[in-house]
Amino acid sequence: MSKPVLKTAPQVREELDRQGISIAEFARTHNLDKRATWLVLSGRNKGRRGEAHKAAVVLGIKAGTIDPASN
């Protein structure tokens, strides 16, 4: 089994810019907390628990799993 290719926060921001997607729009589309998503992308939150963890995994910054019951 291969490891997922993780991205850095600047890489994710650049990708969103290329696609013309705002952080708020990305968060809404993926049912993420907008503030938690922004904090992960700014580097102020490592995404270890809760909504920040969920955001980091969906953004591709962190390898991990998301409990489907938490949606």
PDB file of N, CA, C and O in Angstrom, chain B, residues numbered from 101:
ATOM      1  N   MET B 101       0.847  -1.181   0.000  1.00  0.00           N
ATOM      2  CA  MET B 101       0.000   0.000   0.000  1.00  0.00           C
ATOM      3  C   MET B 101       0.895   1.247   0.000  1.00  0.00           C
ATOM      4  O   MET B 101       1.822   1.347   0.804  1.00  0.00           O
ATOM      5  N   SER B 102       0.622   2.170  -0.880  1.00  0.00           N
ATOM      6  CA  SER B 102       1.451   3.366  -0.983  1.00  0.00           C
ATOM      7  C   SER B 102       0.932   4.462  -0.060  1.00  0.00           C
ATOM      8  O   SER B 102      -0.256   4.537   0.255  1.00  0.00           O
ATOM      9  N   LYS B 103       1.859   5.301   0.357  1.00  0.00           N
ATOM     10  CA  LYS B 103       1.501   6.416   1.220  1.00  0.00           C
ATOM     11  C   LYS B 103       0.871   7.519   0.378  1.00  0.00           C
ATOM     12  O   LYS B 103       1.262   7.723  -0.772  1.00  0.00           O
ATOM     13  N   PRO B 104      -0.107   8.236   0.945  1.00  0.00           N
ATOM     14  CA  PRO B 104      -0.687   9.352   0.187  1.00  0.00           C
ATOM     15  C   PRO B 104       0.337  10.481   0.055  1.00  0.00           C
ATOM     16  O   PRO B 104       1.168  10.686   0.939  1.00  0.00           O
ATOM     17  N   VAL B 105       0.265  11.194  -1.038  1.00  0.00           N
ATOM     18  CA  VAL B 105       1.157  12.329  -1.253  1.00  0.00           C
ATOM     19  C   VAL B 105       0.559  13.525  -0.524  1.00  0.00           C
ATOM     20  O   VAL B 105      -0.524  14.003  -0.865  1.00  0.00           O
ATOM     21  N   LEU B 106       1.279  13.994   0.478  1.00  0.00           N
ATOM     22  CA  LEU B 106       0.799  15.129   1.262  1.00  0.00           C
ATOM     23  C   LEU B 106       1.309  16.432   0.665  1.00  0.00           C
ATOM     24  O   LEU B 106       2.368  16.478   0.041  1.00  0.00           O
ATOM     25  N   LYS B 107       0.534  17.484   0.871  1.00  0.00           N
ATOM     26  CA  LYS B 107       0.879  18.804   0.364  1.00  0.00           C
ATOM     27  C   LYS B 107       1.181  19.716   1.542  1.00  0.00           C
ATOM     28  O   LYS B 107       0.771  19.453   2.673  1.00  0.00           O
ATOM     29  N   THR B 108       1.896  20.781   1.261  1.00  0.00           N
ATOM     30  CA  THR B 108       2.118  21.803   2.274  1.00  0.00           C
ATOM     31  C   THR B 108       0.981  22.822   2.177  1.00  0.00           C
ATOM     32  O   THR B 108       0.281  22.889   1.167  1.00  0.00           O
ATOM     33  N   ALA B 109       0.810  23.602   3.226  1.00  0.00           N
ATOM     34  CA  ALA B 109      -0.229  24.633   3.219  1.00  0.00           C
ATOM     35  C   ALA B 109      -0.042  25.612   2.056  1.00  0.00           C
ATOM     36  O   ALA B 109      -1.026  25.948   1.398  1.00  0.00           O
ATOM     37  N   PRO B 110       1.192  26.090   1.771  1.00  0.00           N
ATOM     38  CA  PRO B 110       1.359  26.983   0.612  1.00  0.00           C
ATOM     39  C   PRO B 110       0.976  26.315  -0.711  1.00  0.00           C
ATOM     40  O   PRO B 110       0.423  26.967  -1.597  1.00  0.00           O
ATOM     41  N   GLN B 111       1.264  25.031  -0.844  1.00  0.00           N
ATOM     42  CA  GLN B 111       0.885  24.322  -2.067  1.00  0.00           C
ATOM     43  C   GLN B 111      -0.631  24.267  -2.211  1.00  0.00           C
ATOM     44  O   GLN B 111      -1.157  24.446  -3.309  1.00  0.00           O
ATOM     45  N   VAL B 112      -1.331  24.022  -1.115  1.00  0.00           N
ATOM     46  CA  VAL B 112      -2.795  23.956  -1.161  1.00  0.00           C
ATOM     47  C   VAL B 112      -3.365  25.327  -1.495  1.00  0.00           C
ATOM     48  O   VAL B 112      -4.278  25.436  -2.314  1.00  0.00           O
ATOM     49  N   ARG B 113      -2.830  26.382  -0.862  1.00  0.00           N
ATOM     50  CA  ARG B 113      -3.317  27.733  -1.164  1.00  0.00           C
ATOM     51  C   ARG B 113      -3.088  28.085  -2.626  1.00  0.00           C
ATOM     52  O   ARG B 113      -3.951  28.688  -3.264  1.00  0.00           O
ATOM     53  N   GLU B 114      -1.929  27.710  -3.158  1.00  0.00           N
ATOM     54  CA  GLU B 114      -1.623  27.968  -4.570  1.00  0.00           C
ATOM     55  C   GLU B 114      -2.602  27.206  -5.480  1.00  0.00           C
ATOM     56  O   GLU B 114      -3.079  27.743  -6.480  1.00  0.00           O
ATOM     57  N   GLU B 115      -2.886  25.972  -5.126  1.00  0.00           N
ATOM     58  CA  GLU B 115      -3.829  25.169  -5.907  1.00  0.00           C
ATOM     59  C   GLU B 115      -5.230  25.788  -5.885  1.00  0.00           C
ATOM     60  O   GLU B 115      -5.904  25.838  -6.914  1.00  0.00           O
ATOM     61  N   LEU B 116      -5.665  26.258  -4.718  1.00  0.00           N
ATOM     62  CA  LEU B 116      -6.973  26.913  -4.625  1.00  0.00           C
ATOM     63  C   LEU B 116      -6.992  28.185  -5.465  1.00  0.00           C
ATOM     64  O   LEU B 116      -7.979  28.467  -6.145  1.00  0.00           O
ATOM     65  N   ASP B 117      -5.902  28.953  -5.421  1.00  0.00           N
ATOM     66  CA  ASP B 117      -5.802  30.168  -6.235  1.00  0.00           C
ATOM     67  C   ASP B 117      -5.886  29.844  -7.723  1.00  0.00           C
ATOM     68  O   ASP B 117      -6.585  30.524  -8.473  1.00  0.00           O
ATOM     69  N   ARG B 118      -5.169  28.800  -8.147  1.00  0.00           N
ATOM     70  CA  ARG B 118      -5.196  28.398  -9.561  1.00  0.00           C
ATOM     71  C   ARG B 118      -6.605  28.019 -10.000  1.00  0.00           C
ATOM     72  O   ARG B 118      -6.998  28.284 -11.136  1.00  0.00           O
ATOM     73  N   GLN B 119      -7.364  27.396  -9.098  1.00  0.00           N
ATOM     74  CA  GLN B 119      -8.721  26.964  -9.421  1.00  0.00           C
ATOM     75  C   GLN B 119      -9.755  28.061  -9.202  1.00  0.00           C
ATOM     76  O   GLN B 119     -10.925  27.896  -9.546  1.00  0.00           O
ATOM     77  N   GLY B 120      -9.321  29.179  -8.631  1.00  0.00           N
ATOM     78  CA  GLY B 120     -10.241  30.285  -8.379  1.00  0.00           C
ATOM     79  C   GLY B 120     -11.227  29.993  -7.264  1.00  0.00           C
ATOM     80  O   GLY B 120     -12.365  30.461  -7.296  1.00  0.00           O
ATOM     81  N   ILE B 121     -10.794  29.217  -6.275  1.00  0.00           N
ATOM     82  CA  ILE B 121     -11.661  28.830  -5.162  1.00  0.00           C
ATOM     83  C   ILE B 121     -11.166  29.502  -3.892  1.00  0.00           C
ATOM     84  O   ILE B 121      -9.983  29.425  -3.561  1.00  0.00           O
ATOM     85  N   SER B 122     -12.069  30.157  -3.187  1.00  0.00           N
ATOM     86  CA  SER B 122     -11.701  30.779  -1.920  1.00  0.00           C
ATOM     87  C   SER B 122     -11.684  29.717  -0.817  1.00  0.00           C
ATOM     88  O   SER B 122     -12.247  28.633  -0.969  1.00  0.00           O
ATOM     89  N   ILE B 123     -11.036  30.050   0.279  1.00  0.00           N
ATOM     90  CA  ILE B 123     -11.003  29.132   1.425  1.00  0.00           C
ATOM     91  C   ILE B 123     -12.415  28.909   1.940  1.00  0.00           C
ATOM     92  O   ILE B 123     -12.778  27.785   2.287  1.00  0.00           O
ATOM     93  N   ALA B 124     -13.213  29.967   1.993  1.00  0.00           N
ATOM     94  CA  ALA B 124     -14.591  29.847   2.472  1.00  0.00           C
ATOM     95  C   ALA B 124     -15.406  28.929   1.565  1.00  0.00           C
ATOM     96  O   ALA B 124     -16.186  28.108   2.048  1.00  0.00           O
ATOM     97  N   GLU B 125     -15.228  29.066   0.266  1.00  0.00           N
ATOM     98  CA  GLU B 125     -15.955  28.221  -0.680  1.00  0.00           C
ATOM     99  C   GLU B 125     -15.532  26.757  -0.538  1.00  0.00           C
ATOM    100  O   GLU B 125     -16.373  25.858  -0.561  1.00  0.00           O
ATOM    101  N   PHE B 126     -14.234  26.525  -0.391  1.00  0.00           N
ATOM    102  CA  PHE B 126     -13.735  25.164  -0.203  1.00  0.00           C
ATOM    103  C   PHE B 126     -14.337  24.567   1.071  1.00  0.00           C
ATOM    104  O   PHE B 126     -14.787  23.421   1.076  1.00  0.00           O
ATOM    105  N   ALA B 127     -14.340  25.347   2.142  1.00  0.00           N
ATOM    106  CA  ALA B 127     -14.880  24.869   3.412  1.00  0.00           C
ATOM    107  C   ALA B 127     -16.368  24.524   3.278  1.00  0.00           C
ATOM    108  O   ALA B 127     -16.810  23.482   3.761  1.00  0.00           O
ATOM    109  N   ARG B 128     -17.127  25.386   2.632  1.00  0.00           N
ATOM    110  CA  ARG B 128     -18.570  25.118   2.447  1.00  0.00           C
ATOM    111  C   ARG B 128     -18.789  23.855   1.630  1.00  0.00           C
ATOM    112  O   ARG B 128     -19.630  23.024   1.975  1.00  0.00           O
ATOM    113  N   THR B 129     -18.043  23.712   0.560  1.00  0.00           N
ATOM    114  CA  THR B 129     -18.179  22.559  -0.331  1.00  0.00           C
ATOM    115  C   THR B 129     -17.910  21.242   0.394  1.00  0.00           C
ATOM    116  O   THR B 129     -18.549  20.229   0.109  1.00  0.00           O
ATOM    117  N   HIS B 130     -16.968  21.262   1.324  1.00  0.00           N
ATOM    118  CA  HIS B 130     -16.563  20.043   2.018  1.00  0.00           C
ATOM    119  C   HIS B 130     -17.114  19.944   3.449  1.00  0.00           C
ATOM    120  O   HIS B 130     -16.648  19.124   4.240  1.00  0.00           O
ATOM    121  N   ASN B 131     -18.092  20.772   3.769  1.00  0.00           N
ATOM    122  CA  ASN B 131     -18.714  20.778   5.104  1.00  0.00           C
ATOM    123  C   ASN B 131     -17.679  20.923   6.221  1.00  0.00           C
ATOM    124  O   ASN B 131     -17.709  20.201   7.217  1.00  0.00           O
ATOM    125  N   LEU B 132     -16.772  21.865   6.028  1.00  0.00           N
ATOM    126  CA  LEU B 132     -15.737  22.141   7.012  1.00  0.00           C
ATOM    127  C   LEU B 132     -16.013  23.475   7.678  1.00  0.00           C
ATOM    128  O   LEU B 132     -16.676  24.345   7.113  1.00  0.00           O
ATOM    129  N   ASP B 133     -15.499  23.622   8.881  1.00  0.00           N
ATOM    130  CA  ASP B 133     -15.578  24.905   9.568  1.00  0.00           C
ATOM    131  C   ASP B 133     -14.615  25.874   8.882  1.00  0.00           C
ATOM    132  O   ASP B 133     -13.429  25.579   8.734  1.00  0.00           O
ATOM    133  N   LYS B 134     -15.128  27.026   8.469  1.00  0.00           N
ATOM    134  CA  LYS B 134     -14.326  27.987   7.709  1.00  0.00           C
ATOM    135  C   LYS B 134     -13.120  28.469   8.514  1.00  0.00           C
ATOM    136  O   LYS B 134     -12.011  28.540   7.984  1.00  0.00           O
ATOM    137  N   ARG B 135     -13.325  28.793   9.767  1.00  0.00           N
ATOM    138  CA  ARG B 135     -12.224  29.288  10.606  1.00  0.00           C
ATOM    139  C   ARG B 135     -11.166  28.206  10.811  1.00  0.00           C
ATOM    140  O   ARG B 135      -9.973  28.494  10.726  1.00  0.00           O
ATOM    141  N   ALA B 136     -11.575  26.987  11.076  1.00  0.00           N
ATOM    142  CA  ALA B 136     -10.618  25.891  11.272  1.00  0.00           C
ATOM    143  C   ALA B 136      -9.810  25.668   9.999  1.00  0.00           C
ATOM    144  O   ALA B 136      -8.604  25.429  10.064  1.00  0.00           O
ATOM    145  N   THR B 137     -10.461  25.743   8.852  1.00  0.00           N
ATOM    146  CA  THR B 137      -9.783  25.568   7.572  1.00  0.00           C
ATOM    147  C   THR B 137      -8.749  26.671   7.371  1.00  0.00           C
ATOM    148  O   THR B 137      -7.614  26.403   6.978  1.00  0.00           O
ATOM    149  N   TRP B 138      -9.146  27.903   7.640  1.00  0.00           N
ATOM    150  CA  TRP B 138      -8.227  29.031   7.503  1.00  0.00           C
ATOM    151  C   TRP B 138      -7.041  28.888   8.456  1.00  0.00           C
ATOM    152  O   TRP B 138      -5.901  29.137   8.061  1.00  0.00           O
ATOM    153  N   LEU B 139      -7.293  28.490   9.703  1.00  0.00           N
ATOM    154  CA  LEU B 139      -6.216  28.344  10.682  1.00  0.00           C
ATOM    155  C   LEU B 139      -5.208  27.271  10.259  1.00  0.00           C
ATOM    156  O   LEU B 139      -4.004  27.444  10.443  1.00  0.00           O
ATOM    157  N   VAL B 140      -5.691  26.183   9.702  1.00  0.00           N
ATOM    158  CA  VAL B 140      -4.786  25.128   9.216  1.00  0.00           C
ATOM    159  C   VAL B 140      -3.958  25.653   8.049  1.00  0.00           C
ATOM    160  O   VAL B 140      -2.747  25.438   8.006  1.00  0.00           O
ATOM    161  N   LEU B 141      -4.589  26.331   7.114  1.00  0.00           N
ATOM    162  CA  LEU B 141      -3.870  26.848   5.942  1.00  0.00           C
ATOM    163  C   LEU B 141      -2.894  27.967   6.293  1.00  0.00           C
ATOM    164  O   LEU B 141      -1.908  28.175   5.586  1.00  0.00           O
ATOM    165  N   SER B 142      -3.160  28.684   7.378  1.00  0.00           N
ATOM    166  CA  SER B 142      -2.254  29.764   7.783  1.00  0.00           C
ATOM    167  C   SER B 142      -1.104  29.246   8.638  1.00  0.00           C
ATOM    168  O   SER B 142      -0.150  29.976   8.908  1.00  0.00           O
ATOM    169  N   GLY B 143      -1.193  27.982   9.067  1.00  0.00           N
ATOM    170  CA  GLY B 143      -0.144  27.410   9.901  1.00  0.00           C
ATOM    171  C   GLY B 143      -0.324  27.664  11.377  1.00  0.00           C
ATOM    172  O   GLY B 143       0.523  27.276  12.181  1.00  0.00           O
ATOM    173  N   ARG B 144      -1.411  28.309  11.747  1.00  0.00           N
ATOM    174  CA  ARG B 144      -1.662  28.602  13.164  1.00  0.00           C
ATOM    175  C   ARG B 144      -2.215  27.403  13.921  1.00  0.00           C
ATOM    176  O   ARG B 144      -2.186  27.375  15.151  1.00  0.00           O
ATOM    177  N   ASN B 145      -2.719  26.412  13.190  1.00  0.00           N
ATOM    178  CA  ASN B 145      -3.253  25.203  13.807  1.00  0.00           C
ATOM    179  C   ASN B 145      -2.687  24.009  13.048  1.00  0.00           C
ATOM    180  O   ASN B 145      -2.688  23.994  11.818  1.00  0.00           O
ATOM    181  N   LYS B 146      -2.209  23.019  13.777  1.00  0.00           N
ATOM    182  CA  LYS B 146      -1.583  21.845  13.160  1.00  0.00           C
ATOM    183  C   LYS B 146      -2.606  20.812  12.709  1.00  0.00           C
ATOM    184  O   LYS B 146      -2.251  19.884  11.982  1.00  0.00           O
ATOM    185  N   GLY B 147      -3.852  20.944  13.116  1.00  0.00           N
ATOM    186  CA  GLY B 147      -4.874  19.993  12.698  1.00  0.00           C
ATOM    187  C   GLY B 147      -4.807  18.678  13.458  1.00  0.00           C
ATOM    188  O   GLY B 147      -4.989  17.611  12.873  1.00  0.00           O
ATOM    189  N   ARG B 148      -4.553  18.749  14.730  1.00  0.00           N
ATOM    190  CA  ARG B 148      -4.415  17.526  15.521  1.00  0.00           C
ATOM    191  C   ARG B 148      -5.754  16.943  15.966  1.00  0.00           C
ATOM    192  O   ARG B 148      -5.886  15.725  16.084  1.00  0.00           O
ATOM    193  N   ARG B 149      -6.738  17.788  16.211  1.00  0.00           N
ATOM    194  CA  ARG B 149      -8.017  17.301  16.732  1.00  0.00           C
ATOM    195  C   ARG B 149      -9.186  18.071  16.128  1.00  0.00           C
ATOM    196  O   ARG B 149      -9.026  19.165  15.586  1.00  0.00           O
ATOM    197  N   GLY B 150     -10.365  17.465  16.238  1.00  0.00           N
ATOM    198  CA  GLY B 150     -11.616  18.140  15.902  1.00  0.00           C
ATOM    199  C   GLY B 150     -11.713  18.610  14.459  1.00  0.00           C
ATOM    200  O   GLY B 150     -11.266  17.941  13.528  1.00  0.00           O
ATOM    201  N   GLU B 151     -12.307  19.774  14.311  1.00  0.00           N
ATOM    202  CA  GLU B 151     -12.549  20.348  12.980  1.00  0.00           C
ATOM    203  C   GLU B 151     -11.245  20.650  12.244  1.00  0.00           C
ATOM    204  O   GLU B 151     -11.177  20.525  11.021  1.00  0.00           O
ATOM    205  N   ALA B 152     -10.227  21.042  12.975  1.00  0.00           N
ATOM    206  CA  ALA B 152      -8.939  21.327  12.331  1.00  0.00           C
ATOM    207  C   ALA B 152      -8.335  20.043  11.758  1.00  0.00           C
ATOM    208  O   ALA B 152      -7.754  20.064  10.673  1.00  0.00           O
ATOM    209  N   HIS B 153      -8.467  18.939  12.472  1.00  0.00           N
ATOM    210  CA  HIS B 153      -7.988  17.648  11.962  1.00  0.00           C
ATOM    211  C   HIS B 153      -8.728  17.293  10.679  1.00  0.00           C
ATOM    212  O   HIS B 153      -8.119  16.904   9.682  1.00  0.00           O
ATOM    213  N   LYS B 154     -10.037  17.431  10.718  1.00  0.00           N
ATOM    214  CA  LYS B 154     -10.868  17.125   9.549  1.00  0.00           C
ATOM    215  C   LYS B 154     -10.437  17.992   8.360  1.00  0.00           C
ATOM    216  O   LYS B 154     -10.297  17.494   7.243  1.00  0.00           O
ATOM    217  N   ALA B 155     -10.231  19.284   8.606  1.00  0.00           N
ATOM    218  CA  ALA B 155      -9.818  20.199   7.538  1.00  0.00           C
ATOM    219  C   ALA B 155      -8.454  19.803   6.975  1.00  0.00           C
ATOM    220  O   ALA B 155      -8.272  19.788   5.757  1.00  0.00           O
ATOM    221  N   ALA B 156      -7.499  19.483   7.841  1.00  0.00           N
ATOM    222  CA  ALA B 156      -6.159  19.121   7.388  1.00  0.00           C
ATOM    223  C   ALA B 156      -6.181  17.857   6.530  1.00  0.00           C
ATOM    224  O   ALA B 156      -5.457  17.768   5.539  1.00  0.00           O
ATOM    225  N   VAL B 157      -7.007  16.882   6.906  1.00  0.00           N
ATOM    226  CA  VAL B 157      -7.098  15.640   6.138  1.00  0.00           C
ATOM    227  C   VAL B 157      -7.738  15.905   4.777  1.00  0.00           C
ATOM    228  O   VAL B 157      -7.235  15.438   3.755  1.00  0.00           O
ATOM    229  N   VAL B 158      -8.840  16.647   4.758  1.00  0.00           N
ATOM    230  CA  VAL B 158      -9.538  16.931   3.495  1.00  0.00           C
ATOM    231  C   VAL B 158      -8.662  17.778   2.568  1.00  0.00           C
ATOM    232  O   VAL B 158      -8.683  17.586   1.353  1.00  0.00           O
ATOM    233  N   LEU B 159      -7.902  18.704   3.130  1.00  0.00           N
ATOM    234  CA  LEU B 159      -7.019  19.546   2.331  1.00  0.00           C
ATOM    235  C   LEU B 159      -5.827  18.775   1.778  1.00  0.00           C
ATOM    236  O   LEU B 159      -5.183  19.226   0.830  1.00  0.00           O
ATOM    237  N   GLY B 160      -5.530  17.621   2.360  1.00  0.00           N
ATOM    238  CA  GLY B 160      -4.395  16.824   1.907  1.00  0.00           C
ATOM    239  C   GLY B 160      -3.094  17.207   2.572  1.00  0.00           C
ATOM    240  O   GLY B 160      -2.017  16.846   2.096  1.00  0.00           O
ATOM    241  N   ILE B 161      -3.187  17.942   3.682  1.00  0.00           N
ATOM    242  CA  ILE B 161      -2.010  18.376   4.412  1.00  0.00           C
ATOM    243  C   ILE B 161      -1.563  17.305   5.406  1.00  0.00           C
ATOM    244  O   ILE B 161      -0.389  17.225   5.769  1.00  0.00           O
ATOM    245  N   LYS B 162      -2.514  16.489   5.835  1.00  0.00           N
ATOM    246  CA  LYS B 162      -2.246  15.491   6.872  1.00  0.00           C
ATOM    247  C   LYS B 162      -2.853  14.164   6.469  1.00  0.00           C
ATOM    248  O   LYS B 162      -3.966  14.111   5.945  1.00  0.00           O
ATOM    249  N   ALA B 163      -2.112  13.089   6.717  1.00  0.00           N
ATOM    250  CA  ALA B 163      -2.670  11.752   6.521  1.00  0.00           C
ATOM    251  C   ALA B 163      -3.517  11.428   7.744  1.00  0.00           C
ATOM    252  O   ALA B 163      -3.115  11.709   8.873  1.00  0.00           O
ATOM    253  N   GLY B 164      -4.650  10.857   7.529  1.00  0.00           N
ATOM    254  CA  GLY B 164      -5.506  10.516   8.652  1.00  0.00           C
ATOM    255  C   GLY B 164      -6.849  10.044   8.176  1.00  0.00           C
ATOM    256  O   GLY B 164      -7.106   9.963   6.975  1.00  0.00           O
ATOM    257  N   THR B 165      -7.701   9.734   9.120  1.00  0.00           N
ATOM    258  CA  THR B 165      -9.048   9.307   8.792  1.00  0.00           C
ATOM    259  C   THR B 165     -10.038  10.247   9.451  1.00  0.00           C
ATOM    260  O   THR B 165      -9.732  10.922  10.433  1.00  0.00           O
ATOM    261  N   ILE B 166     -11.223  10.270   8.887  1.00  0.00           N
ATOM    262  CA  ILE B 166     -12.301  11.090   9.428  1.00  0.00           C
ATOM    263  C   ILE B 166     -13.455  10.154   9.762  1.00  0.00           C
ATOM    264  O   ILE B 166     -13.880   9.353   8.929  1.00  0.00           O
ATOM    265  N   ASP B 167     -13.950  10.261  10.968  1.00  0.00           N
ATOM    266  CA  ASP B 167     -15.076   9.451  11.402  1.00  0.00           C
ATOM    267  C   ASP B 167     -16.336   9.935  10.682  1.00  0.00           C
ATOM    268  O   ASP B 167     -16.733  11.088  10.857  1.00  0.00           O
ATOM    269  N   PRO B 168     -16.978   9.073   9.872  1.00  0.00           N
ATOM    270  CA  PRO B 168     -18.177   9.483   9.136  1.00  0.00           C
ATOM    271  C   PRO B 168     -19.309   9.941  10.055  1.00  0.00           C
ATOM    272  O   PRO B 168     -20.164  10.722   9.635  1.00  0.00           O
ATOM    273  N   ALA B 169     -19.327   9.469  11.299  1.00  0.00           N
ATOM    274  CA  ALA B 169     -20.370   9.846  12.222  1.00  0.00           C
ATOM    275  C   ALA B 169     -20.208  11.296  12.706  1.00  0.00           C
ATOM    276  O   ALA B 169     -21.142  11.877  13.258  1.00  0.00           O
ATOM    277  N   SER B 170     -19.022  11.872  12.495  1.00  0.00           N
ATOM    278  CA  SER B 170     -18.770  13.240  12.957  1.00  0.00           C
ATOM    279  C   SER B 170     -19.335  14.288  12.008  1.00  0.00           C
ATOM    280  O   SER B 170     -19.323  15.474  12.340  1.00  0.00           O
ATOM    281  N   ASN B 171     -19.829  13.890  10.841  1.00  0.00           N
ATOM    282  CA  ASN B 171     -20.379  14.845   9.882  1.00  0.00           C
ATOM    283  C   ASN B 171     -21.693  15.247  10.371  1.00  0.00           C
ATOM    284  O   ASN B 171     -22.369  16.054   9.733  1.00  0.00           O
TER     285      ASN B 171
END
